[in-house]
Amino acid sequence: MSMQEGYSEVVWIKDAYHLIDANGHERIYGAADTRNLEPGFYVAHWPAGTRNPHFLHDGLTFVGPYRYRHSALALLGSESEVAMAHSA
């Protein structure tokens, strides 16, 4: 799941219906099998070809939970490094 294959950002899952996005805004979220997510930090990932990455997207997936934001950011950073290495 590299960044070349779609768009990703770190979010904080607040409860079964709300998250805080990367800009600090509370959003309603929903996608297949997401209502049972534990609170915590996640990397939200939209598939390649997504033109409008919103939090009610059917293809939205979450990787986590992470206890700390920097742990989720590290995953996002490692994806970026892998994508850059493959494009070089």
HTML snippet that shows the backbone in 3Dmol.js (N, CA, C, O; Angstrom):
<script src="https://3Dmol.org/build/3Dmol-min.js"></script>
<div id="view" style="width:600px;height:400px;position:relative"></div>
<script>
const pdb = `
ATOM      1  N   MET A   1       0.837  -1.172   0.000  1.00  0.00           N
ATOM      2  CA  MET A   1       0.000   0.000   0.000  1.00  0.00           C
ATOM      3  C   MET A   1       0.883   1.236   0.000  1.00  0.00           C
ATOM      4  O   MET A   1       0.978   1.913   1.024  1.00  0.00           O
ATOM      5  N   SER A   2       1.512   1.544  -1.077  1.00  0.00           N
ATOM      6  CA  SER A   2       2.370   2.717  -1.146  1.00  0.00           C
ATOM      7  C   SER A   2       1.541   3.935  -1.531  1.00  0.00           C
ATOM      8  O   SER A   2       0.420   3.822  -2.027  1.00  0.00           O
ATOM      9  N   MET A   3       2.129   5.098  -1.288  1.00  0.00           N
ATOM     10  CA  MET A   3       1.424   6.330  -1.600  1.00  0.00           C
ATOM     11  C   MET A   3       1.188   6.478  -3.096  1.00  0.00           C
ATOM     12  O   MET A   3       0.272   7.192  -3.503  1.00  0.00           O
ATOM     13  N   GLN A   4       1.999   5.817  -3.929  1.00  0.00           N
ATOM     14  CA  GLN A   4       1.781   5.867  -5.368  1.00  0.00           C
ATOM     15  C   GLN A   4       0.479   5.170  -5.743  1.00  0.00           C
ATOM     16  O   GLN A   4      -0.087   5.435  -6.804  1.00  0.00           O
ATOM     17  N   GLU A   5       0.007   4.290  -4.884  1.00  0.00           N
ATOM     18  CA  GLU A   5      -1.201   3.520  -5.176  1.00  0.00           C
ATOM     19  C   GLU A   5      -2.462   4.187  -4.658  1.00  0.00           C
ATOM     20  O   GLU A   5      -3.535   3.585  -4.707  1.00  0.00           O
ATOM     21  N   GLY A   6      -2.366   5.394  -4.170  1.00  0.00           N
ATOM     22  CA  GLY A   6      -3.526   6.099  -3.645  1.00  0.00           C
ATOM     23  C   GLY A   6      -3.087   7.226  -2.742  1.00  0.00           C
ATOM     24  O   GLY A   6      -1.934   7.654  -2.776  1.00  0.00           O
ATOM     25  N   TYR A   7      -4.004   7.699  -1.942  1.00  0.00           N
ATOM     26  CA  TYR A   7      -3.747   8.813  -1.037  1.00  0.00           C
ATOM     27  C   TYR A   7      -3.874   8.317   0.398  1.00  0.00           C
ATOM     28  O   TYR A   7      -4.769   7.526   0.697  1.00  0.00           O
ATOM     29  N   SER A   8      -2.991   8.767   1.293  1.00  0.00           N
ATOM     30  CA  SER A   8      -3.022   8.367   2.697  1.00  0.00           C
ATOM     31  C   SER A   8      -2.838   9.575   3.593  1.00  0.00           C
ATOM     32  O   SER A   8      -2.181  10.546   3.216  1.00  0.00           O
ATOM     33  N   GLU A   9      -3.424   9.510   4.790  1.00  0.00           N
ATOM     34  CA  GLU A   9      -3.187  10.519   5.817  1.00  0.00           C
ATOM     35  C   GLU A   9      -3.427   9.906   7.186  1.00  0.00           C
ATOM     36  O   GLU A   9      -4.144   8.914   7.317  1.00  0.00           O
ATOM     37  N   VAL A  10      -2.820  10.506   8.206  1.00  0.00           N
ATOM     38  CA  VAL A  10      -2.988  10.035   9.575  1.00  0.00           C
ATOM     39  C   VAL A  10      -4.216  10.708  10.177  1.00  0.00           C
ATOM     40  O   VAL A  10      -4.390  11.922  10.074  1.00  0.00           O
ATOM     41  N   VAL A  11      -5.063   9.896  10.806  1.00  0.00           N
ATOM     42  CA  VAL A  11      -6.275  10.389  11.467  1.00  0.00           C
ATOM     43  C   VAL A  11      -6.363   9.795  12.870  1.00  0.00           C
ATOM     44  O   VAL A  11      -5.692   8.811  13.182  1.00  0.00           O
ATOM     45  N   TRP A  12      -7.193  10.400  13.704  1.00  0.00           N
ATOM     46  CA  TRP A  12      -7.462   9.866  15.029  1.00  0.00           C
ATOM     47  C   TRP A  12      -8.916   9.442  15.074  1.00  0.00           C
ATOM     48  O   TRP A  12      -9.815  10.271  14.931  1.00  0.00           O
ATOM     49  N   ILE A  13      -9.150   8.151  15.275  1.00  0.00           N
ATOM     50  CA  ILE A  13     -10.508   7.633  15.395  1.00  0.00           C
ATOM     51  C   ILE A  13     -11.000   7.962  16.796  1.00  0.00           C
ATOM     52  O   ILE A  13     -10.405   7.544  17.789  1.00  0.00           O
ATOM     53  N   LYS A  14     -12.076   8.705  16.866  1.00  0.00           N
ATOM     54  CA  LYS A  14     -12.643   9.156  18.134  1.00  0.00           C
ATOM     55  C   LYS A  14     -13.659   8.145  18.665  1.00  0.00           C
ATOM     56  O   LYS A  14     -13.635   7.792  19.844  1.00  0.00           O
ATOM     57  N   ASP A  15     -14.546   7.684  17.788  1.00  0.00           N
ATOM     58  CA  ASP A  15     -15.558   6.689  18.144  1.00  0.00           C
ATOM     59  C   ASP A  15     -16.050   6.025  16.862  1.00  0.00           C
ATOM     60  O   ASP A  15     -15.435   6.191  15.808  1.00  0.00           O
ATOM     61  N   ALA A  16     -17.144   5.279  16.937  1.00  0.00           N
ATOM     62  CA  ALA A  16     -17.619   4.497  15.789  1.00  0.00           C
ATOM     63  C   ALA A  16     -18.102   5.342  14.611  1.00  0.00           C
ATOM     64  O   ALA A  16     -18.344   4.797  13.534  1.00  0.00           O
ATOM     65  N   TYR A  17     -18.247   6.652  14.783  1.00  0.00           N
ATOM     66  CA  TYR A  17     -18.762   7.493  13.704  1.00  0.00           C
ATOM     67  C   TYR A  17     -17.928   8.734  13.417  1.00  0.00           C
ATOM     68  O   TYR A  17     -18.135   9.389  12.396  1.00  0.00           O
ATOM     69  N   HIS A  18     -16.989   9.068  14.295  1.00  0.00           N
ATOM     70  CA  HIS A  18     -16.248  10.327  14.156  1.00  0.00           C
ATOM     71  C   HIS A  18     -14.746  10.103  14.206  1.00  0.00           C
ATOM     72  O   HIS A  18     -14.244   9.229  14.913  1.00  0.00           O
ATOM     73  N   LEU A  19     -14.047  10.923  13.431  1.00  0.00           N
ATOM     74  CA  LEU A  19     -12.594  10.939  13.461  1.00  0.00           C
ATOM     75  C   LEU A  19     -12.128  12.378  13.388  1.00  0.00           C
ATOM     76  O   LEU A  19     -12.892  13.276  13.035  1.00  0.00           O
ATOM     77  N   ILE A  20     -10.873  12.584  13.723  1.00  0.00           N
ATOM     78  CA  ILE A  20     -10.237  13.885  13.573  1.00  0.00           C
ATOM     79  C   ILE A  20      -9.227  13.744  12.439  1.00  0.00           C
ATOM     80  O   ILE A  20      -8.323  12.912  12.511  1.00  0.00           O
ATOM     81  N   ASP A  21      -9.380  14.562  11.382  1.00  0.00           N
ATOM     82  CA  ASP A  21      -8.504  14.431  10.217  1.00  0.00           C
ATOM     83  C   ASP A  21      -7.151  15.102  10.457  1.00  0.00           C
ATOM     84  O   ASP A  21      -6.898  15.639  11.535  1.00  0.00           O
ATOM     85  N   ALA A  22      -6.299  15.065   9.457  1.00  0.00           N
ATOM     86  CA  ALA A  22      -4.939  15.597   9.572  1.00  0.00           C
ATOM     87  C   ALA A  22      -4.921  17.105   9.813  1.00  0.00           C
ATOM     88  O   ALA A  22      -3.926  17.639  10.304  1.00  0.00           O
ATOM     89  N   ASN A  23      -6.008  17.794   9.473  1.00  0.00           N
ATOM     90  CA  ASN A  23      -6.085  19.244   9.681  1.00  0.00           C
ATOM     91  C   ASN A  23      -6.784  19.617  10.991  1.00  0.00           C
ATOM     92  O   ASN A  23      -6.996  20.798  11.267  1.00  0.00           O
ATOM     93  N   GLY A  24      -7.144  18.603  11.804  1.00  0.00           N
ATOM     94  CA  GLY A  24      -7.782  18.857  13.086  1.00  0.00           C
ATOM     95  C   GLY A  24      -9.286  19.009  13.035  1.00  0.00           C
ATOM     96  O   GLY A  24      -9.897  19.416  14.023  1.00  0.00           O
ATOM     97  N   HIS A  25      -9.906  18.687  11.892  1.00  0.00           N
ATOM     98  CA  HIS A  25     -11.355  18.794  11.757  1.00  0.00           C
ATOM     99  C   HIS A  25     -12.033  17.472  12.100  1.00  0.00           C
ATOM    100  O   HIS A  25     -11.564  16.404  11.706  1.00  0.00           O
ATOM    101  N   GLU A  26     -13.131  17.550  12.833  1.00  0.00           N
ATOM    102  CA  GLU A  26     -13.901  16.344  13.129  1.00  0.00           C
ATOM    103  C   GLU A  26     -14.747  15.991  11.914  1.00  0.00           C
ATOM    104  O   GLU A  26     -15.413  16.852  11.340  1.00  0.00           O
ATOM    105  N   ARG A  27     -14.718  14.729  11.529  1.00  0.00           N
ATOM    106  CA  ARG A  27     -15.446  14.244  10.351  1.00  0.00           C
ATOM    107  C   ARG A  27     -16.220  12.977  10.698  1.00  0.00           C
ATOM    108  O   ARG A  27     -15.835  12.220  11.589  1.00  0.00           O
ATOM    109  N   ILE A  28     -17.299  12.764   9.988  1.00  0.00           N
ATOM    110  CA  ILE A  28     -18.010  11.490  10.066  1.00  0.00           C
ATOM    111  C   ILE A  28     -17.324  10.556   9.092  1.00  0.00           C
ATOM    112  O   ILE A  28     -16.987  10.966   7.981  1.00  0.00           O
ATOM    113  N   TYR A  29     -17.109   9.307   9.483  1.00  0.00           N
ATOM    114  CA  TYR A  29     -16.459   8.361   8.590  1.00  0.00           C
ATOM    115  C   TYR A  29     -17.290   7.094   8.478  1.00  0.00           C
ATOM    116  O   TYR A  29     -18.129   6.793   9.327  1.00  0.00           O
ATOM    117  N   GLY A  30     -17.029   6.368   7.409  1.00  0.00           N
ATOM    118  CA  GLY A  30     -17.686   5.097   7.208  1.00  0.00           C
ATOM    119  C   GLY A  30     -17.191   4.441   5.943  1.00  0.00           C
ATOM    120  O   GLY A  30     -17.079   5.076   4.895  1.00  0.00           O
ATOM    121  N   ALA A  31     -16.903   3.192   6.053  1.00  0.00           N
ATOM    122  CA  ALA A  31     -16.493   2.375   4.923  1.00  0.00           C
ATOM    123  C   ALA A  31     -16.695   0.937   5.361  1.00  0.00           C
ATOM    124  O   ALA A  31     -17.027   0.685   6.519  1.00  0.00           O
ATOM    125  N   ALA A  32     -16.507   0.013   4.476  1.00  0.00           N
ATOM    126  CA  ALA A  32     -16.704  -1.398   4.801  1.00  0.00           C
ATOM    127  C   ALA A  32     -15.912  -1.784   6.045  1.00  0.00           C
ATOM    128  O   ALA A  32     -14.712  -1.524   6.127  1.00  0.00           O
ATOM    129  N   ASP A  33     -16.578  -2.397   7.002  1.00  0.00           N
ATOM    130  CA  ASP A  33     -15.941  -2.944   8.215  1.00  0.00           C
ATOM    131  C   ASP A  33     -15.192  -1.915   9.058  1.00  0.00           C
ATOM    132  O   ASP A  33     -14.184  -2.260   9.675  1.00  0.00           O
ATOM    133  N   THR A  34     -15.651  -0.659   9.106  1.00  0.00           N
ATOM    134  CA  THR A  34     -14.935   0.337   9.897  1.00  0.00           C
ATOM    135  C   THR A  34     -15.633   0.699  11.199  1.00  0.00           C
ATOM    136  O   THR A  34     -15.047   1.415  12.012  1.00  0.00           O
ATOM    137  N   ARG A  35     -16.822   0.251  11.428  1.00  0.00           N
ATOM    138  CA  ARG A  35     -17.569   0.659  12.625  1.00  0.00           C
ATOM    139  C   ARG A  35     -17.042   0.024  13.908  1.00  0.00           C
ATOM    140  O   ARG A  35     -17.420   0.462  14.995  1.00  0.00           O
ATOM    141  N   ASN A  36     -16.198  -0.976  13.825  1.00  0.00           N
ATOM    142  CA  ASN A  36     -15.672  -1.630  15.014  1.00  0.00           C
ATOM    143  C   ASN A  36     -14.239  -1.214  15.331  1.00  0.00           C
ATOM    144  O   ASN A  36     -13.547  -1.913  16.071  1.00  0.00           O
ATOM    145  N   LEU A  37     -13.787  -0.100  14.790  1.00  0.00           N
ATOM    146  CA  LEU A  37     -12.423   0.348  15.039  1.00  0.00           C
ATOM    147  C   LEU A  37     -12.301   0.895  16.460  1.00  0.00           C
ATOM    148  O   LEU A  37     -13.162   1.638  16.932  1.00  0.00           O
ATOM    149  N   GLU A  38     -11.222   0.515  17.125  1.00  0.00           N
ATOM    150  CA  GLU A  38     -10.935   1.049  18.448  1.00  0.00           C
ATOM    151  C   GLU A  38     -10.420   2.480  18.313  1.00  0.00           C
ATOM    152  O   GLU A  38      -9.803   2.824  17.305  1.00  0.00           O
ATOM    153  N   PRO A  39     -10.670   3.310  19.318  1.00  0.00           N
ATOM    154  CA  PRO A  39     -10.091   4.658  19.271  1.00  0.00           C
ATOM    155  C   PRO A  39      -8.567   4.587  19.195  1.00  0.00           C
ATOM    156  O   PRO A  39      -7.945   3.706  19.789  1.00  0.00           O
ATOM    157  N   GLY A  40      -7.982   5.515  18.467  1.00  0.00           N
ATOM    158  CA  GLY A  40      -6.538   5.571  18.318  1.00  0.00           C
ATOM    159  C   GLY A  40      -6.167   6.216  16.999  1.00  0.00           C
ATOM    160  O   GLY A  40      -7.031   6.672  16.251  1.00  0.00           O
ATOM    161  N   PHE A  41      -4.886   6.250  16.723  1.00  0.00           N
ATOM    162  CA  PHE A  41      -4.375   6.825  15.478  1.00  0.00           C
ATOM    163  C   PHE A  41      -4.300   5.742  14.402  1.00  0.00           C
ATOM    164  O   PHE A  41      -3.921   4.602  14.670  1.00  0.00           O
ATOM    165  N   TYR A  42      -4.664   6.120  13.198  1.00  0.00           N
ATOM    166  CA  TYR A  42      -4.685   5.208  12.059  1.00  0.00           C
ATOM    167  C   TYR A  42      -4.122   5.922  10.838  1.00  0.00           C
ATOM    168  O   TYR A  42      -4.119   7.151  10.771  1.00  0.00           O
ATOM    169  N   VAL A  43      -3.648   5.144   9.879  1.00  0.00           N
ATOM    170  CA  VAL A  43      -3.363   5.673   8.556  1.00  0.00           C
ATOM    171  C   VAL A  43      -4.589   5.347   7.714  1.00  0.00           C
ATOM    172  O   VAL A  43      -4.906   4.180   7.480  1.00  0.00           O
ATOM    173  N   ALA A  44      -5.270   6.392   7.263  1.00  0.00           N
ATOM    174  CA  ALA A  44      -6.424   6.229   6.368  1.00  0.00           C
ATOM    175  C   ALA A  44      -5.872   6.174   4.946  1.00  0.00           C
ATOM    176  O   ALA A  44      -5.027   6.984   4.565  1.00  0.00           O
ATOM    177  N   HIS A  45      -6.360   5.212   4.168  1.00  0.00           N
ATOM    178  CA  HIS A  45      -5.828   5.030   2.814  1.00  0.00           C
ATOM    179  C   HIS A  45      -6.968   4.887   1.817  1.00  0.00           C
ATOM    180  O   HIS A  45      -7.857   4.052   1.977  1.00  0.00           O
ATOM    181  N   TRP A  46      -6.920   5.734   0.770  1.00  0.00           N
ATOM    182  CA  TRP A  46      -7.868   5.662  -0.329  1.00  0.00           C
ATOM    183  C   TRP A  46      -7.178   4.982  -1.507  1.00  0.00           C
ATOM    184  O   TRP A  46      -5.978   5.173  -1.702  1.00  0.00           O
ATOM    185  N   PRO A  47      -7.900   4.200  -2.289  1.00  0.00           N
ATOM    186  CA  PRO A  47      -7.276   3.485  -3.416  1.00  0.00           C
ATOM    187  C   PRO A  47      -6.869   4.412  -4.563  1.00  0.00           C
ATOM    188  O   PRO A  47      -7.333   5.548  -4.668  1.00  0.00           O
ATOM    189  N   ALA A  48      -5.999   3.896  -5.407  1.00  0.00           N
ATOM    190  CA  ALA A  48      -5.572   4.625  -6.604  1.00  0.00           C
ATOM    191  C   ALA A  48      -6.793   5.032  -7.415  1.00  0.00           C
ATOM    192  O   ALA A  48      -7.778   4.298  -7.493  1.00  0.00           O
ATOM    193  N   GLY A  49      -6.711   6.200  -8.009  1.00  0.00           N
ATOM    194  CA  GLY A  49      -7.799   6.686  -8.848  1.00  0.00           C
ATOM    195  C   GLY A  49      -8.866   7.449  -8.086  1.00  0.00           C
ATOM    196  O   GLY A  49      -9.819   7.942  -8.690  1.00  0.00           O
ATOM    197  N   THR A  50      -8.725   7.557  -6.762  1.00  0.00           N
ATOM    198  CA  THR A  50      -9.702   8.304  -5.979  1.00  0.00           C
ATOM    199  C   THR A  50      -9.553   9.783  -6.295  1.00  0.00           C
ATOM    200  O   THR A  50      -8.487  10.365  -6.094  1.00  0.00           O
ATOM    201  N   ARG A  51     -10.614  10.381  -6.783  1.00  0.00           N
ATOM    202  CA  ARG A  51     -10.549  11.797  -7.160  1.00  0.00           C
ATOM    203  C   ARG A  51     -10.965  12.715  -6.023  1.00  0.00           C
ATOM    204  O   ARG A  51     -10.537  13.868  -5.970  1.00  0.00           O
ATOM    205  N   ASN A  52     -11.798  12.218  -5.111  1.00  0.00           N
ATOM    206  CA  ASN A  52     -12.279  13.017  -3.993  1.00  0.00           C
ATOM    207  C   ASN A  52     -12.133  12.195  -2.714  1.00  0.00           C
ATOM    208  O   ASN A  52     -13.064  11.488  -2.329  1.00  0.00           O
ATOM    209  N   PRO A  53     -10.973  12.278  -2.047  1.00  0.00           N
ATOM    210  CA  PRO A  53     -10.750  11.443  -0.868  1.00  0.00           C
ATOM    211  C   PRO A  53     -11.535  11.944   0.349  1.00  0.00           C
ATOM    212  O   PRO A  53     -11.027  12.733   1.146  1.00  0.00           O
ATOM    213  N   HIS A  54     -12.780  11.475   0.480  1.00  0.00           N
ATOM    214  CA  HIS A  54     -13.602  11.839   1.625  1.00  0.00           C
ATOM    215  C   HIS A  54     -13.711  10.630   2.556  1.00  0.00           C
ATOM    216  O   HIS A  54     -13.340   9.518   2.178  1.00  0.00           O
ATOM    217  N   PHE A  55     -14.211  10.844   3.750  1.00  0.00           N
ATOM    218  CA  PHE A  55     -14.213   9.795   4.767  1.00  0.00           C
ATOM    219  C   PHE A  55     -15.436   8.891   4.729  1.00  0.00           C
ATOM    220  O   PHE A  55     -15.627   8.078   5.634  1.00  0.00           O
ATOM    221  N   LEU A  56     -16.262   9.017   3.707  1.00  0.00           N
ATOM    222  CA  LEU A  56     -17.380   8.097   3.491  1.00  0.00           C
ATOM    223  C   LEU A  56     -17.175   7.312   2.198  1.00  0.00           C
ATOM    224  O   LEU A  56     -18.139   6.837   1.598  1.00  0.00           O
ATOM    225  N   HIS A  57     -15.939   7.178   1.774  1.00  0.00           N
ATOM    226  CA  HIS A  57     -15.558   6.490   0.538  1.00  0.00           C
ATOM    227  C   HIS A  57     -15.608   4.980   0.753  1.00  0.00           C
ATOM    228  O   HIS A  57     -15.105   4.479   1.759  1.00  0.00           O
ATOM    229  N   ASP A  58     -16.214   4.251  -0.189  1.00  0.00           N
ATOM    230  CA  ASP A  58     -16.334   2.790  -0.070  1.00  0.00           C
ATOM    231  C   ASP A  58     -14.995   2.078  -0.021  1.00  0.00           C
ATOM    232  O   ASP A  58     -14.882   1.033   0.620  1.00  0.00           O
ATOM    233  N   GLY A  59     -13.976   2.618  -0.681  1.00  0.00           N
ATOM    234  CA  GLY A  59     -12.676   1.956  -0.734  1.00  0.00           C
ATOM    235  C   GLY A  59     -11.720   2.373   0.374  1.00  0.00           C
ATOM    236  O   GLY A  59     -10.573   1.929   0.394  1.00  0.00           O
ATOM    237  N   LEU A  60     -12.167   3.211   1.289  1.00  0.00           N
ATOM    238  CA  LEU A  60     -11.317   3.693   2.379  1.00  0.00           C
ATOM    239  C   LEU A  60     -10.961   2.558   3.330  1.00  0.00           C
ATOM    240  O   LEU A  60     -11.833   1.808   3.770  1.00  0.00           O
ATOM    241  N   THR A  61      -9.673   2.438   3.644  1.00  0.00           N
ATOM    242  CA  THR A  61      -9.216   1.442   4.620  1.00  0.00           C
ATOM    243  C   THR A  61      -8.397   2.146   5.694  1.00  0.00           C
ATOM    244  O   THR A  61      -7.885   3.246   5.487  1.00  0.00           O
ATOM    245  N   PHE A  62      -8.286   1.493   6.838  1.00  0.00           N
ATOM    246  CA  PHE A  62      -7.549   2.049   7.968  1.00  0.00           C
ATOM    247  C   PHE A  62      -6.512   1.040   8.438  1.00  0.00           C
ATOM    248  O   PHE A  62      -6.813  -0.147   8.564  1.00  0.00           O
ATOM    249  N   VAL A  63      -5.289   1.503   8.699  1.00  0.00           N
ATOM    250  CA  VAL A  63      -4.235   0.677   9.266  1.00  0.00           C
ATOM    251  C   VAL A  63      -3.957   1.213  10.660  1.00  0.00           C
ATOM    252  O   VAL A  63      -3.634   2.390  10.823  1.00  0.00           O
ATOM    253  N   GLY A  64      -4.081   0.363  11.659  1.00  0.00           N
ATOM    254  CA  GLY A  64      -3.867   0.760  13.043  1.00  0.00           C
ATOM    255  C   GLY A  64      -4.668  -0.153  13.953  1.00  0.00           C
ATOM    256  O   GLY A  64      -5.090  -1.220  13.506  1.00  0.00           O
ATOM    257  N   PRO A  65      -4.892   0.198  15.167  1.00  0.00           N
ATOM    258  CA  PRO A  65      -4.626   1.495  15.774  1.00  0.00           C
ATOM    259  C   PRO A  65      -3.207   1.599  16.314  1.00  0.00           C
ATOM    260  O   PRO A  65      -2.559   0.606  16.646  1.00  0.00           O
ATOM    261  N   TYR A  66      -2.760   2.831  16.386  1.00  0.00           N
ATOM    262  CA  TYR A  66      -1.489   3.165  17.018  1.00  0.00           C
ATOM    263  C   TYR A  66      -1.806   4.026  18.235  1.00  0.00           C
ATOM    264  O   TYR A  66      -2.717   4.853  18.201  1.00  0.00           O
ATOM    265  N   ARG A  67      -1.064   3.830  19.284  1.00  0.00           N
ATOM    266  CA  ARG A  67      -1.290   4.583  20.513  1.00  0.00           C
ATOM    267  C   ARG A  67      -0.857   6.043  20.352  1.00  0.00           C
ATOM    268  O   ARG A  67      -1.451   6.952  20.932  1.00  0.00           O
ATOM    269  N   TYR A  68       0.188   6.241  19.552  1.00  0.00           N
ATOM    270  CA  TYR A  68       0.743   7.586  19.384  1.00  0.00           C
ATOM    271  C   TYR A  68       0.714   7.999  17.918  1.00  0.00           C
ATOM    272  O   TYR A  68       0.897   7.173  17.024  1.00  0.00           O
ATOM    273  N   ARG A  69       0.483   9.285  17.686  1.00  0.00           N
ATOM    274  CA  ARG A  69       0.428   9.828  16.327  1.00  0.00           C
ATOM    275  C   ARG A  69       1.751   9.605  15.594  1.00  0.00           C
ATOM    276  O   ARG A  69       1.758   9.283  14.405  1.00  0.00           O
ATOM    277  N   HIS A  70       2.872   9.776  16.301  1.00  0.00           N
ATOM    278  CA  HIS A  70       4.172   9.629  15.633  1.00  0.00           C
ATOM    279  C   HIS A  70       4.387   8.200  15.121  1.00  0.00           C
ATOM    280  O   HIS A  70       5.129   7.998  14.160  1.00  0.00           O
ATOM    281  N   SER A  71       3.756   7.219  15.743  1.00  0.00           N
ATOM    282  CA  SER A  71       3.866   5.839  15.240  1.00  0.00           C
ATOM    283  C   SER A  71       3.158   5.691  13.898  1.00  0.00           C
ATOM    284  O   SER A  71       3.673   5.042  12.988  1.00  0.00           O
ATOM    285  N   ALA A  72       1.974   6.293  13.775  1.00  0.00           N
ATOM    286  CA  ALA A  72       1.249   6.256  12.497  1.00  0.00           C
ATOM    287  C   ALA A  72       1.997   7.069  11.443  1.00  0.00           C
ATOM    288  O   ALA A  72       2.078   6.665  10.283  1.00  0.00           O
ATOM    289  N   LEU A  73       2.539   8.207  11.847  1.00  0.00           N
ATOM    290  CA  LEU A  73       3.329   9.018  10.912  1.00  0.00           C
ATOM    291  C   LEU A  73       4.556   8.267  10.419  1.00  0.00           C
ATOM    292  O   LEU A  73       4.953   8.418   9.263  1.00  0.00           O
ATOM    293  N   ALA A  74       5.162   7.457  11.286  1.00  0.00           N
ATOM    294  CA  ALA A  74       6.329   6.668  10.881  1.00  0.00           C
ATOM    295  C   ALA A  74       5.946   5.682   9.785  1.00  0.00           C
ATOM    296  O   ALA A  74       6.703   5.486   8.834  1.00  0.00           O
ATOM    297  N   LEU A  75       4.771   5.058   9.913  1.00  0.00           N
ATOM    298  CA  LEU A  75       4.297   4.152   8.865  1.00  0.00           C
ATOM    299  C   LEU A  75       4.097   4.922   7.567  1.00  0.00           C
ATOM    300  O   LEU A  75       4.514   4.469   6.501  1.00  0.00           O
ATOM    301  N   LEU A  76       3.473   6.061   7.657  1.00  0.00           N
ATOM    302  CA  LEU A  76       3.242   6.882   6.474  1.00  0.00           C
ATOM    303  C   LEU A  76       4.565   7.314   5.851  1.00  0.00           C
ATOM    304  O   LEU A  76       4.701   7.321   4.627  1.00  0.00           O
ATOM    305  N   GLY A  77       5.543   7.676   6.685  1.00  0.00           N
ATOM    306  CA  GLY A  77       6.868   8.059   6.193  1.00  0.00           C
ATOM    307  C   GLY A  77       7.594   6.911   5.536  1.00  0.00           C
ATOM    308  O   GLY A  77       8.273   7.110   4.529  1.00  0.00           O
ATOM    309  N   SER A  78       7.469   5.699   6.085  1.00  0.00           N
ATOM    310  CA  SER A  78       8.145   4.548   5.482  1.00  0.00           C
ATOM    311  C   SER A  78       7.517   4.213   4.137  1.00  0.00           C
ATOM    312  O   SER A  78       8.218   3.772   3.226  1.00  0.00           O
ATOM    313  N   GLU A  79       6.201   4.413   3.993  1.00  0.00           N
ATOM    314  CA  GLU A  79       5.552   4.201   2.691  1.00  0.00           C
ATOM    315  C   GLU A  79       6.094   5.188   1.677  1.00  0.00           C
ATOM    316  O   GLU A  79       6.335   4.831   0.524  1.00  0.00           O
ATOM    317  N   SER A  80       6.285   6.426   2.100  1.00  0.00           N
ATOM    318  CA  SER A  80       6.794   7.454   1.204  1.00  0.00           C
ATOM    319  C   SER A  80       8.211   7.124   0.743  1.00  0.00           C
ATOM    320  O   SER A  80       8.540   7.284  -0.432  1.00  0.00           O
ATOM    321  N   GLU A  81       9.044   6.665   1.666  1.00  0.00           N
ATOM    322  CA  GLU A  81      10.421   6.292   1.323  1.00  0.00           C
ATOM    323  C   GLU A  81      10.454   5.134   0.340  1.00  0.00           C
ATOM    324  O   GLU A  81      11.262   5.131  -0.589  1.00  0.00           O
ATOM    325  N   VAL A  82       9.583   4.150   0.536  1.00  0.00           N
ATOM    326  CA  VAL A  82       9.517   2.997  -0.365  1.00  0.00           C
ATOM    327  C   VAL A  82       9.078   3.468  -1.748  1.00  0.00           C
ATOM    328  O   VAL A  82       9.656   3.060  -2.755  1.00  0.00           O
ATOM    329  N   ALA A  83       8.057   4.326  -1.800  1.00  0.00           N
ATOM    330  CA  ALA A  83       7.561   4.816  -3.087  1.00  0.00           C
ATOM    331  C   ALA A  83       8.645   5.602  -3.830  1.00  0.00           C
ATOM    332  O   ALA A  83       8.786   5.467  -5.045  1.00  0.00           O
ATOM    333  N   MET A  84       9.410   6.423  -3.101  1.00  0.00           N
ATOM    334  CA  MET A  84      10.471   7.198  -3.738  1.00  0.00           C
ATOM    335  C   MET A  84      11.593   6.297  -4.236  1.00  0.00           C
ATOM    336  O   MET A  84      12.166   6.566  -5.291  1.00  0.00           O
ATOM    337  N   ALA A  85      11.916   5.250  -3.514  1.00  0.00           N
ATOM    338  CA  ALA A  85      12.964   4.317  -3.926  1.00  0.00           C
ATOM    339  C   ALA A  85      12.568   3.585  -5.205  1.00  0.00           C
ATOM    340  O   ALA A  85      13.406   3.334  -6.071  1.00  0.00           O
ATOM    341  N   HIS A  86      11.267   3.240  -5.317  1.00  0.00           N
ATOM    342  CA  HIS A  86      10.807   2.524  -6.510  1.00  0.00           C
ATOM    343  C   HIS A  86      10.721   3.440  -7.728  1.00  0.00           C
ATOM    344  O   HIS A  86      10.781   2.965  -8.863  1.00  0.00           O
ATOM    345  N   SER A  87      10.582   4.744  -7.506  1.00  0.00           N
ATOM    346  CA  SER A  87      10.483   5.651  -8.646  1.00  0.00           C
ATOM    347  C   SER A  87      11.848   6.105  -9.133  1.00  0.00           C
ATOM    348  O   SER A  87      11.952   6.691 -10.210  1.00  0.00           O
ATOM    349  N   ALA A  88      12.894   5.845  -8.363  1.00  0.00           N
ATOM    350  CA  ALA A  88      14.240   6.304  -8.740  1.00  0.00           C
ATOM    351  C   ALA A  88      14.865   5.384  -9.769  1.00  0.00           C
ATOM    352  O   ALA A  88      15.995   5.617 -10.200  1.00  0.00           O
TER     353      ALA A  88
END
`;
const viewer = $3Dmol.createViewer("view");
viewer.addModel(pdb, "pdb");
viewer.setStyle({}, {cartoon: {color: "spectrum"}});
viewer.zoomTo();
viewer.render();
</script>
